[in-house]
Amino acid sequence: MTKIYEKVSENFLELASLQRLNILFKLLERSRKRIEPLAKELDATKQEVHRNLVRLEQSGLITKDREGKYSLTTFGRTMCAQIPSILFLSQYRDYFSDHDFGDIPVKFVMRAGQLATGSHIKGITKTLEK
């Protein structure tokens, strides 16, 4: 069981960098980018971006083609699809310290990421107004 968590830990380590996350989502928006445009969009040096691209490539999240353009792998796209769930839970961390999902089936809890762009509304009146 520990081996499984080691791999998960390695994946989280690669996602723990804001710049690496930004690179992944830039590639998700428009795949096949060269290092120069990425560096410009991220307002970072080419060396800095290159270092993170190498890490992402070594972890299997992205790939580099013969033309020197980077794109997400299937694994990378799938990992990006999981980020909204983590984002949602992070945004409402305080709420979840006092509340739980109760009897909501796990299949719906797993879809919590779909709520990431929503907002928490208190009270039924405000809900009806929306």
Order of alpha helices (4+ residues) and beta strands (2+ residues): alpha-alpha-alpha-alpha-beta-beta-alpha-alpha-alpha-alpha
